[in-house]
Amino acid sequence: MKSRANGTLGVKVALGFVVLLIIWGIELYDEYEALEALESIKRGEYTGPVNSACQQGESYDAELCLKQIQQDAIDDQTVVLIIAAFEIVAWFIVFLGLLEIIQKINRDQENER
């Protein structure tokens, strides 16, 4: 008789990889946005938050610009840490799923003896 656990065998692995694919998609999009920003800076067309924060009318506020750059770096690093935490959780879920599959295989081999 088939147990209930057999029907869900591999679900953790699949779930972990789905989470990883979503994370990798987000990272890919983030890298693409960074590339686009760099290319627009090279062309002199960048109008992002740092550029607009540096301009105060006709003048340039270096201190305000530096603060904005620092805050952007902090925000970016926070996102990187959150994504890394989700990746760790996803890989742990994959590990648990693989461990479950290995344990099932070992039980089945022992039952065959």
C-alpha positions as a printed NumPy array, in Angstrom:
array([[  0.   ,   0.   ,   0.   ],
       [  1.316,   3.4  ,  -0.973],
       [  1.834,   5.777,   1.945],
       [  0.861,   9.404,   1.922],
       [  4.513,  10.501,   2.125],
       [  5.29 ,   8.798,  -1.195],
       [  2.955,  11.183,  -3.014],
       [  4.824,  14.205,  -1.702],
       [  8.3  ,  12.82 ,  -2.192],
       [ 10.36 ,  15.417,  -4.015],
       [  7.982,  18.312,  -3.283],
       [ 10.573,  19.998,  -1.061],
       [ 13.17 ,  19.743,  -3.813],
       [ 10.76 ,  21.205,  -6.348],
       [  9.686,  23.973,  -3.97 ],
       [ 13.293,  24.841,  -3.178],
       [ 14.196,  25.062,  -6.852],
       [ 11.135,  27.191,  -7.632],
       [ 12.181,  29.638,  -4.921],
       [ 15.728,  29.631,  -6.274],
       [ 14.513,  30.281,  -9.826],
       [ 12.464,  33.236,  -8.606],
       [ 15.466,  34.603,  -6.707],
       [ 17.752,  34.144,  -9.708],
       [ 15.199,  35.93 , -11.884],
       [ 15.12 ,  38.866,  -9.473],
       [ 18.921,  38.971,  -9.394],
       [ 19.083,  38.874, -13.185],
       [ 16.611,  41.756, -13.443],
       [ 18.58 ,  43.741, -10.845],
       [ 21.808,  43.206, -12.774],
       [ 20.091,  44.272, -15.993],
       [ 18.866,  47.481, -14.327],
       [ 22.39 ,  48.192, -13.059],
       [ 23.775,  47.686, -16.563],
       [ 21.155,  50.021, -18.024],
       [ 22.01 ,  52.674, -15.418],
       [ 25.734,  52.385, -16.211],
       [ 25.08 ,  52.67 , -19.93 ],
       [ 22.867,  55.742, -19.419],
       [ 25.605,  57.357, -17.297],
       [ 28.092,  56.668, -20.077],
       [ 25.764,  58.337, -22.582],
       [ 25.16 ,  61.263, -20.191],
       [ 21.443,  60.497, -19.95 ],
       [ 21.252,  59.288, -16.333],
       [ 18.433,  60.905, -14.381],
       [ 18.302,  58.531, -11.41 ],
       [ 17.77 ,  59.441,  -7.763],
       [ 21.428,  60.269,  -7.076],
       [ 21.655,  62.62 , -10.03 ],
       [ 18.457,  64.442,  -9.074],
       [ 19.514,  64.636,  -5.397],
       [ 22.824,  66.239,  -6.36 ],
       [ 21.155,  69.035,  -8.295],
       [ 19.597,  71.848,  -6.288],
       [ 18.296,  74.16 ,  -8.957],
       [ 21.344,  75.391, -10.837],
       [ 23.821,  74.403,  -8.106],
       [ 25.384,  71.073,  -7.188],
       [ 25.228,  69.944,  -3.54 ],
       [ 28.136,  67.534,  -2.997],
       [ 27.204,  66.739,   0.616],
       [ 23.628,  65.896,  -0.293],
       [ 24.879,  63.839,  -3.233],
       [ 27.261,  61.883,  -0.987],
       [ 24.471,  61.174,   1.515],
       [ 22.238,  59.916,  -1.283],
       [ 24.992,  57.684,  -2.662],
       [ 25.62 ,  56.25 ,   0.825],
       [ 21.91 ,  55.622,   1.393],
       [ 21.593,  53.926,  -1.997],
       [ 24.565,  51.693,  -1.151],
       [ 22.984,  50.77 ,   2.202],
       [ 19.651,  50.014,   0.518],
       [ 21.341,  47.899,  -2.16 ],
       [ 23.33 ,  45.918,   0.412],
       [ 20.172,  45.313,   2.454],
       [ 18.483,  43.82 ,  -0.606],
       [ 21.545,  41.659,  -1.301],
       [ 21.45 ,  40.307,   2.28 ],
       [ 17.715,  39.563,   2.092],
       [ 18.148,  37.717,  -1.2  ],
       [ 21.087,  35.745,   0.243],
       [ 18.947,  34.749,   3.241],
       [ 16.18 ,  33.506,   0.927],
       [ 18.759,  31.562,  -1.098],
       [ 20.025,  29.858,   2.046],
       [ 16.479,  28.894,   3.027],
       [ 15.751,  27.601,  -0.485],
       [ 18.925,  25.488,  -0.568],
       [ 18.057,  24.129,   2.888],
       [ 14.615,  23.117,   1.599],
       [ 16.275,  21.364,  -1.352],
       [ 18.638,  19.61 ,   1.075],
       [ 15.722,  18.417,   3.218],
       [ 13.914,  17.141,   0.132],
       [ 16.969,  15.246,  -1.087],
       [ 17.515,  13.832,   2.398],
       [ 13.912,  12.618,   2.432],
       [ 14.371,  10.937,  -0.958],
       [ 17.604,   9.263,   0.181],
       [ 15.956,   8.015,   3.361],
       [ 13.065,   6.56 ,   1.337],
       [ 15.468,   4.786,  -1.007],
       [ 17.383,   3.363,   1.97 ],
       [ 14.14 ,   2.161,   3.628],
       [ 13.   ,   0.546,   0.383],
       [ 16.36 ,  -1.233,   0.002],
       [ 16.192,  -2.488,   3.586],
       [ 12.626,  -3.759,   3.062],
       [ 13.725,  -5.685,  -0.05 ],
       [ 16.25 ,  -7.683,   1.983]])
